[in-house]
Amino acid sequence: MMAKCYFQSTDTTLLKSLDGLRHLAETRRFKAWFLDQFGVLHDGKQPYPGSIPTLEKIATTGAKMVIISNSSRRASTTVEKMKSLGFDTSLFAGAITSGELTHQYLQRRDDAWFAALGRSCIHMTWSDRGAISLEGLGLQVVENVEEAEFILAHGTEALGLPSGEARPTSLEDLEKILVLCAAKKIPMIVANPDYVTVEARALRVMPGTLASKYEKLGGEVRWMGKPDKLTLLLHLSNNSSDNIYIGDEHGWR
């Protein structure tokens, strides 16, 4: 049986057909554009066709553009990534990443939940993609779950070591560690809530997958990044009278 959808409205301007983002930019209706990167501007390896000239067109309207991303890396790293892919980073007013939010909350500790955390953590990070530094956070990375006060999930490829190095670890083995952590009832911070991300033509498992597993085990998870309320994007979009156009891997709105 085929599903049917009925839509009734007397507002003829409610639905509009667009020829593309350039056409939308030319309307000069929006003063700020929030743009995701992976799966929207690039595939992790190269820009999508037309993405660079489209951003240049938006810039000519005087609108501000901000990159928003669930990347577990810091904002400065994201900007450098965009630059290496051929984007003119001077066109962006800045970048907001879940990794940056995680770093700032762990550093400031002015949020009650973060203030209650200890300093020793199990660190799940990247290996092939490059381990994420915890420099400046005053954290002690431990391997023994019994010594851990929380889990910090930046990646799904490796386990951070006290030396600052990372040991490549399978997803299955990381999940076994989660079972032990759940038994101890220690909280988890996930610095990238995505389940998967696009990389070239493949999908790569992301920390959100580990967080979902941990919740199913009964663990407490603090999800950092969109669409969580901690994300600055939601604060801005909910409190601004300006027209804002938001583009992410789920579409444009």
Backbone hydrogen bonds, N-H to C=O, Kabsch-Sander energy under -0.5 kcal/mol:
donor,donor_aa,acceptor,acceptor_aa,energy
12,T,10,T,-0.9
14,L,11,D,-1.2
18,L,16,K,-0.5
24,L,20,G,-1.5
25,A,21,L,-2.7
26,E,22,R,-2.1
27,T,23,H,-0.7
27,T,24,L,-0.8
28,R,25,A,-1.7
29,R,24,L,-0.6
31,K,243,N,-1.5
32,A,243,N,-1.1
33,W,64,K,-2.9
34,F,245,Y,-2.2
35,L,33,W,-0.6
35,L,66,V,-2.8
36,D,247,G,-2.5
39,G,42,H,-2.6
40,V,37,Q,-2.0
40,V,42,H,-0.5
41,L,37,Q,-2.3
42,H,37,Q,-2.1
43,D,46,Q,-2.0
48,Y,41,L,-2.4
51,S,48,Y,-2.3
54,T,50,G,-1.8
55,L,51,S,-1.9
56,E,52,I,-2.1
57,K,53,P,-1.9
58,I,54,T,-2.3
59,A,55,L,-2.3
60,T,56,E,-1.1
61,T,58,I,-1.5
62,G,59,A,-1.5
63,A,58,I,-0.9
64,K,31,K,-2.6
65,M,91,L,-0.6
66,V,33,W,-2.7
67,I,94,G,-2.1
68,I,35,L,-2.4
69,S,96,I,-2.3
78,T,74,R,-1.7
79,V,75,A,-2.2
80,E,76,S,-1.9
81,K,77,T,-2.1
82,M,78,T,-2.3
83,K,79,V,-2.1
84,S,80,E,-2.2
85,L,81,K,-1.1
86,G,83,K,-1.5
87,F,82,M,-2.3
89,T,87,F,-1.1
91,L,88,D,-1.8
92,F,89,T,-1.2
93,A,65,M,-3.4
94,G,65,M,-0.7
96,I,67,I,-3.0
98,S,69,S,-1.5
99,G,71,S,-2.4
99,G,73,R,-0.5
100,E,73,R,-0.6
101,L,97,T,-2.2
102,T,98,S,-2.5
103,H,99,G,-2.2
104,Q,100,E,-2.7
105,Y,101,L,-2.5
106,L,102,T,-2.2
107,Q,103,H,-2.0
108,R,104,Q,-2.9
109,R,105,Y,-2.0
115,A,111,D,-2.9
116,A,112,A,-1.3
117,L,114,F,-1.1
121,C,140,Q,-2.4
122,I,150,F,-2.0
123,H,121,C,-0.6
124,M,122,I,-0.6
124,M,152,L,-2.5
125,T,123,H,-0.6
125,T,158,A,-2.2
130,G,127,S,-1.0
137,L,134,L,-1.8
140,Q,119,R,-3.1
141,V,139,L,-0.6
142,V,121,C,-2.5
145,V,143,E,-0.6
147,E,144,N,-1.7
148,A,144,N,-0.6
148,A,145,V,-1.2
149,E,120,S,-2.4
150,F,120,S,-1.0
151,I,187,P,-2.4
152,L,122,I,-3.0
153,A,151,I,-0.5
153,A,189,I,-3.0
154,H,124,M,-3.5
154,H,152,L,-0.8
155,G,124,M,-1.7
157,E,125,T,-2.0
158,A,125,T,-2.0
159,L,167,R,-2.4
160,G,123,H,-3.8
161,L,165,E,-2.8
164,G,161,L,-2.2
167,R,159,L,-2.7
169,T,157,E,-2.9
174,L,170,S,-2.1
175,E,171,L,-2.1
176,K,172,E,-1.5
177,I,173,D,-1.5
178,L,174,L,-1.6
179,V,175,E,-1.5
180,L,176,K,-1.3
181,C,177,I,-2.2
182,A,178,L,-2.7
183,A,179,V,-1.6
184,K,180,L,-1.1
185,K,181,C,-0.8
185,K,182,A,-0.5
186,I,181,C,-1.5
188,M,220,E,-2.4
189,I,151,I,-2.8
190,V,222,R,-2.2
191,A,153,A,-2.7
191,A,189,I,-0.6
197,T,204,R,-1.8
199,E,202,A,-3.0
200,A,43,D,-3.0
202,A,199,E,-2.4
204,R,197,T,-2.7
206,M,195,Y,-2.9
208,G,194,D,-2.2
209,T,194,D,-0.6
209,T,206,M,-2.0
210,L,206,M,-0.6
211,A,207,P,-2.3
212,S,208,G,-2.4
213,K,209,T,-1.9
214,Y,210,L,-2.3
215,E,211,A,-2.3
216,K,212,S,-1.9
217,L,213,K,-1.2
218,G,215,E,-1.5
219,G,214,Y,-2.9
222,R,188,M,-2.9
223,W,221,V,-0.7
224,M,190,V,-1.9
224,M,222,R,-0.6
228,D,225,G,-2.8
231,T,228,D,-1.8
234,L,231,T,-0.8
235,H,231,T,-1.3
236,L,232,L,-2.6
237,S,233,L,-2.7
238,N,234,L,-1.9
239,N,235,H,-0.9
239,N,236,L,-0.6
240,S,236,L,-0.7
245,Y,32,A,-2.1
246,I,244,I,-0.5
247,G,34,F,-3.2
247,G,245,Y,-0.5
248,D,251,G,-2.4
251,G,248,D,-2.2
253,R,246,I,-2.4
